[in-house]
Amino acid sequence: MSLTVKIVLAAALILSIAVPFGAFAAGEKTRGRYKTALGVNALLFFGTLITASVLMFSGQAYAAGEAAESAVNSAAGMGYIAAALSTGLSGIGGGIAVSAAASAALGAISEDSTIFGKSLIFAGLAEGVCLYGLIISFMILGKL
């Protein structure tokens, strides 16, 4: 990957983070500004993701001797992607589960403080989803 492409990708990622902060600055906040900032953020982020994916999977044809080495490198790359997806998606799922369980638990505890232990179990079960994804990613990385 050339230096220019790396600079453009880095700039797009930085802008995808910086644009919402500029849009939500002090002053009158309108609904249109939120939608514009979210749209630009999504466009820059997913554009960078698609560009990086295209650059990652584009390659040159290899000679017969280098074909096996290329296949091993591709398999290792797919393994790293699988490990990252298992960790990331389980983290997102666990976060969603904890948000639902913890908010319900806090509401129930505010009415009856004797059910703290029971509600803690549900929040812990939701956090277990993240740990399972992390364990699976370690198993995938152990095979590489």
Backbone as JSON, one array per atom type, in Angstrom:
{
  "sequence": "MSLTVKIVLAAALILSIAVPFGAFAAGEKTRGRYKTALGVNALLFFGTLITASVLMFSGQAYAAGEAAESAVNSAAGMGYIAAALSTGLSGIGGGIAVSAAASAALGAISEDSTIFGKSLIFAGLAEGVCLYGLIISFMILGKL",
  "N": [[0.86, -1.16, 0.0], [0.61, 2.16, -0.86], [2.17, 5.2, 0.3], [0.57, 7.46, -0.01], [-2.04, 6.42, -0.11], [-2.22, 5.38, 2.46], [-2.11, 7.75, 3.94], [-4.44, 9.03, 3.1], [-6.39, 7.2, 4.04], [-5.89, 7.36, 6.81], [-6.52, 10.06, 7.25], [-9.25, 10.04, 6.61], [-10.26, 8.39, 8.64], [-9.63, 9.93, 10.9], [-11.16, 12.21, 10.38], [-13.7, 11.04, 10.5], [-13.98, 10.72, 13.17], [-13.63, 13.29, 14.16], [-15.58, 14.96, 12.99], [-18.24, 14.68, 14.21], [-17.73, 15.92, 16.7], [-17.27, 18.57, 15.98], [-19.74, 19.19, 14.89], [-21.45, 19.0, 17.04], [-20.85, 21.13, 18.62], [-20.84, 23.94, 20.92], [-23.71, 26.02, 20.95], [-26.64, 26.71, 18.93], [-28.47, 23.8, 18.65], [-29.64, 21.82, 16.23], [-31.91, 19.48, 14.74], [-31.17, 18.8, 12.15], [-28.41, 19.19, 12.05], [-27.45, 17.1, 13.6], [-28.2, 14.9, 12.06], [-26.74, 15.4, 9.73], [-24.09, 15.29, 10.7], [-23.99, 12.65, 11.61], [-24.43, 11.29, 9.2], [-22.18, 12.07, 7.66], [-20.17, 11.04, 9.29], [-20.74, 8.25, 9.17], [-20.43, 7.85, 6.41], [-17.69, 8.47, 6.0], [-16.48, 6.6, 7.72], [-17.43, 4.01, 6.83], [-16.68, 4.2, 4.17], [-13.89, 4.3, 4.42], [-13.54, 1.78, 5.55], [-14.4, 0.07, 3.46], [-12.6, 0.78, 1.44], [-10.15, 0.03, 2.63], [-10.62, -2.71, 2.85], [-10.77, -3.48, 0.16], [-8.17, -2.84, -0.66], [-6.78, -4.57, 0.98], [-7.48, -7.13, 0.12], [-6.82, -7.1, -2.53], [-4.41, -8.14, -4.82], [-1.4, -9.33, -6.38], [-0.89, -11.69, -9.04], [0.66, -14.74, -8.27], [3.6, -16.69, -8.76], [3.88, -20.26, -9.44], [5.36, -21.47, -7.37], [5.11, -19.7, -5.31], [2.47, -19.78, -4.72], [1.45, -21.47, -2.73], [2.49, -20.29, -0.42], [1.19, -17.85, -0.55], [-1.45, -18.71, -0.19], [-1.34, -19.64, 2.45], [-0.79, -17.25, 3.79], [-3.15, -15.85, 3.2], [-5.03, -17.45, 4.5], [-4.19, -17.12, 7.14], [-4.7, -14.39, 7.42], [-7.49, -14.36, 7.17], [-8.07, -15.77, 9.47], [-7.25, -13.97, 11.46], [-9.08, -11.93, 10.97], [-11.43, -13.31, 11.61], [-11.01, -13.76, 14.35], [-11.0, -11.12, 15.27], [-13.6, -10.34, 14.61], [-15.13, -12.11, 16.2], [-14.46, -11.27, 18.78], [-15.17, -8.52, 18.71], [-17.93, -8.46, 17.91], [-19.1, -10.01, 19.92], [-18.55, -8.38, 22.07], [-20.11, -6.14, 21.46], [-22.67, -7.3, 21.5], [-22.73, -8.19, 24.15], [-22.61, -5.72, 25.46], [-25.05, -4.59, 24.73], [-26.76, -6.41, 25.96], [-26.04, -6.11, 28.66], [-26.78, -3.46, 29.06], [-29.57, -3.59, 28.92], [-30.17, -5.46, 30.97], [-28.97, -4.32, 33.25], [-30.25, -1.85, 33.54], [-32.86, -2.65, 34.05], [-32.39, -4.08, 36.37], [-31.51, -2.08, 38.13], [-33.85, -0.58, 38.37], [-35.5, -2.48, 39.6], [-34.1, -2.95, 41.99], [-34.32, -0.48, 43.19], [-36.91, -0.52, 44.05], [-37.09, -2.81, 45.67], [-34.72, -3.72, 47.78], [-33.75, -6.19, 48.49], [-33.36, -7.93, 46.41], [-30.92, -7.68, 45.22], [-28.77, -9.5, 44.82], [-29.87, -11.41, 43.07], [-30.36, -9.83, 40.8], [-27.8, -9.1, 40.17], [-26.73, -11.45, 39.2], [-27.99, -11.71, 36.7], [-26.88, -9.55, 35.31], [-24.24, -10.37, 35.31], [-24.39, -12.71, 33.78], [-24.95, -11.61, 31.3], [-22.58, -10.27, 30.81], [-20.96, -12.42, 30.48], [-21.2, -13.22, 27.84], [-19.42, -11.62, 26.42], [-17.0, -12.61, 27.38], [-17.06, -15.22, 26.4], [-16.83, -14.76, 23.63], [-14.26, -13.66, 23.58], [-12.75, -15.84, 24.45], [-13.19, -17.62, 22.33], [-11.91, -16.19, 20.29], [-9.26, -16.34, 21.22], [-8.89, -19.07, 20.93], [-9.05, -19.29, 18.14], [-6.83, -17.75, 17.39], [-4.87, -19.32, 18.51], [-4.74, -21.46, 16.78], [-3.49, -20.45, 14.55]],
  "CA": [[0.0, 0.0, 0.0], [1.47, 3.33, -0.99], [2.1, 6.18, 1.38], [-0.57, 8.35, -0.26], [-3.25, 5.71, 0.29], [-2.22, 5.33, 3.92], [-2.42, 9.09, 4.45], [-5.87, 9.28, 2.85], [-7.16, 6.39, 4.98], [-5.75, 7.92, 8.15], [-7.27, 11.32, 7.29], [-10.69, 9.72, 6.64], [-10.59, 7.9, 9.98], [-9.58, 11.06, 11.84], [-12.33, 13.04, 10.12], [-14.91, 10.37, 10.96], [-14.06, 10.93, 14.61], [-13.65, 14.72, 14.48], [-16.76, 15.64, 12.45], [-19.33, 14.83, 15.19], [-17.39, 16.89, 17.74], [-17.49, 19.9, 15.41], [-21.17, 19.4, 14.66], [-22.14, 19.11, 18.32], [-20.22, 22.19, 19.41], [-21.78, 24.82, 21.62], [-24.54, 26.85, 20.08], [-27.96, 26.15, 18.66], [-28.39, 22.43, 18.16], [-30.84, 21.47, 15.49], [-31.98, 18.08, 14.33], [-30.46, 18.66, 10.89], [-26.97, 19.09, 12.31], [-27.18, 15.75, 14.07], [-28.31, 13.98, 10.92], [-25.6, 15.65, 8.84], [-22.87, 14.78, 11.33], [-24.06, 11.19, 11.61], [-24.26, 10.85, 7.82], [-20.77, 12.24, 7.27], [-19.39, 10.07, 10.06], [-20.95, 6.92, 8.6], [-19.84, 7.82, 5.08], [-16.23, 8.39, 6.11], [-16.06, 5.34, 8.35], [-17.65, 2.86, 5.96], [-15.83, 4.39, 3.0], [-12.55, 3.86, 4.8], [-13.59, 0.33, 5.73], [-14.49, -0.58, 2.15], [-11.33, 1.01, 0.75], [-9.14, -0.82, 3.26], [-10.9, -4.1, 2.49], [-10.38, -3.67, -1.24], [-6.71, -2.84, -0.73], [-6.26, -5.73, 1.69], [-7.7, -8.35, -0.64], [-6.3, -7.02, -3.89], [-3.03, -8.58, -4.85], [-0.87, -9.71, -7.68], [-0.83, -13.13, -9.28], [1.93, -15.28, -7.83], [4.1, -17.84, -9.52], [3.44, -21.54, -8.87], [6.08, -21.72, -6.13], [4.65, -18.78, -4.28], [1.02, -19.92, -4.54], [1.19, -22.08, -1.42], [2.78, -19.29, 0.6], [0.11, -16.88, -0.62], [-2.63, -19.32, 0.41], [-1.14, -19.67, 3.9], [-0.95, -15.87, 4.28], [-4.57, -15.51, 3.12], [-5.72, -18.18, 5.57], [-3.85, -16.46, 8.41], [-5.42, -13.12, 7.44], [-8.89, -14.65, 7.47], [-8.12, -16.16, 10.88], [-7.19, -12.74, 12.26], [-10.38, -11.26, 10.81], [-12.42, -14.07, 12.39], [-10.78, -13.49, 15.77], [-11.44, -9.76, 15.55], [-15.07, -10.3, 14.57], [-15.71, -12.79, 17.37], [-14.3, -10.41, 19.95], [-15.92, -7.28, 18.55], [-19.38, -8.66, 17.91], [-19.54, -10.45, 21.25], [-18.51, -7.2, 22.92], [-21.3, -5.33, 21.16], [-23.83, -8.03, 22.02], [-22.69, -8.14, 25.62], [-22.95, -4.36, 25.88], [-26.5, -4.42, 24.59], [-27.41, -7.23, 26.99], [-25.81, -5.51, 29.98], [-27.58, -2.23, 29.18], [-30.96, -3.95, 29.24], [-30.26, -6.14, 32.27], [-28.59, -3.44, 34.35], [-31.28, -0.83, 33.78], [-33.99, -3.31, 34.71], [-31.97, -4.44, 37.73], [-31.52, -0.87, 38.96], [-35.24, -0.25, 38.67], [-36.03, -3.45, 40.57], [-33.42, -2.75, 43.27], [-34.83, 0.74, 43.82], [-38.18, -0.85, 44.71], [-36.89, -3.84, 46.7], [-33.27, -3.88, 47.85], [-33.37, -7.56, 48.83], [-33.12, -8.72, 45.19], [-29.66, -7.24, 44.63], [-27.99, -10.67, 44.39], [-30.5, -11.99, 41.88], [-30.17, -8.95, 39.66], [-26.38, -9.13, 39.83], [-26.53, -12.66, 38.41], [-28.4, -11.45, 35.32], [-25.87, -8.68, 34.69], [-23.04, -11.2, 35.11], [-24.63, -13.6, 32.64], [-24.84, -10.81, 30.09], [-21.15, -10.01, 30.59], [-20.33, -13.68, 30.06], [-21.2, -13.28, 26.38], [-18.15, -11.02, 25.99], [-15.91, -13.53, 27.7], [-17.11, -16.34, 25.46], [-16.26, -14.3, 22.37], [-12.82, -13.52, 23.77], [-12.18, -17.19, 24.51], [-13.2, -18.14, 20.96], [-10.85, -15.53, 19.52], [-7.99, -16.93, 21.63], [-8.81, -20.39, 20.31], [-8.74, -19.09, 16.72], [-5.44, -17.3, 17.29], [-4.0, -20.45, 18.86], [-4.63, -22.34, 15.62], [-2.71, -19.81, 13.49]],
  "C": [[0.91, 1.23, 0.0], [1.24, 4.29, 0.16], [0.9, 7.1, 1.22], [-1.87, 7.71, 0.2], [-3.33, 5.63, 1.81], [-2.6, 6.68, 4.53], [-3.91, 9.39, 4.26], [-6.74, 8.47, 3.81], [-7.09, 6.94, 6.39], [-6.55, 9.22, 8.29], [-8.77, 11.04, 7.36], [-11.1, 9.21, 8.01], [-10.59, 9.03, 11.0], [-10.79, 11.97, 11.64], [-13.62, 12.38, 10.6], [-15.08, 10.49, 12.47], [-14.28, 12.41, 14.93], [-14.93, 15.42, 14.03], [-17.89, 15.75, 13.48], [-19.01, 15.83, 16.29], [-17.58, 18.31, 17.24], [-18.97, 20.2, 15.23], [-21.93, 19.6, 15.97], [-21.52, 20.17, 19.22], [-21.29, 23.07, 20.04], [-22.52, 25.71, 20.63], [-25.89, 26.19, 19.88], [-27.82, 24.77, 18.04], [-29.71, 22.09, 17.49], [-30.77, 20.02, 15.07], [-31.2, 17.84, 13.04], [-28.97, 18.52, 11.07], [-26.61, 17.7, 12.79], [-27.2, 14.76, 12.93], [-27.14, 14.15, 9.98], [-24.32, 15.07, 9.41], [-22.86, 13.26, 11.32], [-23.85, 10.63, 10.2], [-22.83, 10.95, 7.35], [-19.89, 11.25, 8.0], [-19.53, 8.67, 9.49], [-20.33, 6.81, 7.23], [-18.32, 7.68, 5.15], [-15.78, 7.06, 6.69], [-16.23, 4.16, 7.4], [-16.89, 2.98, 4.65], [-14.41, 3.95, 3.25], [-12.51, 2.35, 4.96], [-13.61, -0.4, 4.39], [-13.18, -0.42, 1.39], [-10.22, 0.12, 1.32], [-9.36, -2.29, 2.91], [-10.49, -4.4, 1.05], [-8.86, -3.73, -1.36], [-6.12, -4.08, -0.06], [-6.38, -6.99, 0.85], [-7.25, -8.26, -2.09], [-4.83, -7.4, -3.86], [-2.62, -8.94, -6.26], [-0.9, -11.22, -7.79], [0.57, -13.61, -8.92], [2.34, -16.44, -8.75], [3.7, -19.12, -8.79], [4.11, -21.82, -7.54], [5.59, -20.87, -4.99], [3.16, -18.92, -3.99], [0.68, -20.49, -3.17], [1.43, -21.08, -0.29], [1.69, -18.22, 0.62], [-1.16, -17.43, 0.03], [-2.53, -19.35, 1.93], [-1.33, -18.26, 4.47], [-2.42, -15.44, 4.24], [-5.36, -16.19, 4.24], [-5.42, -17.54, 6.93], [-4.59, -15.13, 8.52], [-6.89, -13.32, 7.77], [-9.06, -15.07, 8.93], [-8.09, -14.94, 11.8], [-8.5, -11.97, 12.16], [-11.45, -11.97, 11.63], [-12.26, -13.82, 13.88], [-11.26, -12.09, 16.15], [-12.96, -9.65, 15.55], [-15.69, -10.98, 15.78], [-15.59, -11.94, 18.62], [-15.18, -9.17, 19.85], [-17.42, -7.47, 18.63], [-19.89, -9.18, 19.25], [-19.5, -9.29, 22.25], [-19.72, -6.31, 22.72], [-22.55, -6.0, 21.72], [-23.88, -8.02, 23.53], [-23.05, -6.77, 26.16], [-24.44, -4.1, 25.79], [-27.23, -5.2, 25.68], [-27.24, -6.61, 28.38], [-26.64, -4.24, 30.12], [-29.02, -2.54, 29.53], [-31.08, -4.55, 30.63], [-29.96, -5.19, 33.42], [-29.64, -2.38, 34.61], [-32.5, -1.43, 34.45], [-33.64, -3.66, 36.15], [-31.97, -3.21, 38.65], [-32.94, -0.44, 39.32], [-35.83, -1.18, 39.72], [-35.39, -3.26, 41.95], [-33.94, -1.49, 43.97], [-36.16, 0.49, 44.51], [-38.0, -1.83, 45.84], [-35.41, -4.17, 46.74], [-32.84, -5.31, 48.18], [-33.06, -8.4, 47.58], [-31.83, -8.3, 44.49], [-28.86, -8.42, 44.07], [-28.56, -11.3, 43.13], [-30.27, -11.14, 40.65], [-28.7, -8.92, 39.22], [-26.04, -10.35, 38.98], [-26.89, -12.41, 36.95], [-27.4, -10.53, 34.61], [-24.59, -9.46, 34.41], [-23.2, -12.16, 33.95], [-24.5, -12.84, 31.32], [-23.38, -10.49, 29.78], [-20.41, -11.27, 30.15], [-20.28, -13.85, 28.56], [-19.88, -12.71, 25.84], [-16.98, -11.96, 26.25], [-15.89, -14.73, 26.76], [-16.53, -15.95, 24.11], [-14.76, -14.15, 22.45], [-12.14, -14.88, 23.81], [-12.13, -17.8, 23.11], [-12.11, -17.48, 20.13], [-9.47, -16.04, 19.93], [-7.81, -18.31, 21.03], [-8.46, -20.28, 18.82], [-7.29, -18.67, 16.56], [-4.46, -18.4, 17.65], [-3.81, -21.41, 17.7], [-3.74, -21.76, 14.52], [-1.24, -20.04, 13.65]]
}
